[in-house]
């Protein structure tokens, strides 16, 4: 595994003029940790950016797909998880409610892992 990165359940925007990117960049600069925009590989330590516009639920325009499952699988492999700005939402429970997510046991494993997350607030 790699060392550490700022990641998202959804992809973190790459467009530098995006306020979503700006929020992640601010965390990246403050923590001196790189952003992994796609979260396509596992890390020992992850800092989860929920997005500047996160309102408490997942907004999956394309539905539950292989990329989202891979990001969640990579998240479950992390030894240490930090939730940026807010207590870690139960993404496993959110995904379990979806019709396009058939493996509810996998959702339970995700929920269990996310309960280990520590919250990192900005100062």
N, C-alpha and C positions, 0 to 999 in steps of 0.2 A: 504494500500500500504506500501511497504517497503521504506526505506530512500533513498539511492542513490547507483548507480553502474555505472561502465564502461561497455557499451554494444556495440553490433554491429548489423547492419542490417543483415549481415551474421554472422555465428558463429565465435567467437574468438577462435583460436586454443588453445588446452590444452597442447600440447607437448611443454615442456619447452625449447627444442632446436630450436623451430620454430622462425624465425625472426618475424612472425606475432604476436606470443605470446609475444616475447621480447618487441615489440613496445607497446602493451597494458600494459604489466607489468611495463614498465617505467612510463607510465601515472599513473597507479595504485599507484606506490610508490611515485611519485611526489605529487599526490593529496590526498594520503592516503584514497583511495576509492577502494573497492573490484571490481574484474572483475566478471561479470556474463557471463560465456561462452555461455550459451544457450539462455539467455534473455527470460526465460519462465514465468516470472511473472512481473507485473508492479512495477514501482518505482516512487516516487515523483519527483526525479531529476535524469536525465540520462546524461551521457557523452558518446557521440557516437564516437566510434573508427571506422573509415572507412576502416582501414587496411593499412598496410605499403605500399602495392602495388596498392592502389586505383588509377585508371587512369581516373576517371570521368564517368564511367558507371558501371552498375550492371553486374556481371558475375555469372549467375545462372546456374550452371551445371545441377542441378536437376529440373530446371524450377521453376515456382511459385508454392509453396506447402503450406500446412496448417501451417507448422512451421514458414515459412517466414511471412505468414499473421499474425500469432500470435505475432511475434516479432514486426511487424509494428503496430498492435493493441495496444500492450503494450507501444510502443513509443508514440502513440497518447494519452494515459492515463496520461503520465507524466505531471506534472505541469510546470517543467522547463527542457529545453533541451539545452545541450551544444554540439557543434560540435567541435571535437578535430582536431586541425591543419589547417582545411580549412573551408570556409563558407559552410553551410549545402547544400549539393546537393539536387535537387528536385527529390527524389526517387519516389514520387507519379507520376510525369510526366514520369519518366523512366518506371515505371510499367504499366502505362496506354497504352504505345505503344506496350505492349506484347499481343499476341493473347491468351495466357493462363490466362490472367487476364480479367475477364468478367465484374466486377463491377467497371466501370469507375468513378462513384460517390464516391466510397470508395477511389479511387486514388486521387480525388480532395480534399477530407477531409485530407488525408495524406499530400498532398502538402501544404494545408492551415496551418496545425499544424507545419510543418517543417519550415515555414516562421518565426515562433516565436523563432527559435533556435538562441542562442548566440554563437559566435565563441571563442574558447579557444585556444590560441597559446602557444606553449612551449617557455620557456625563455632561 
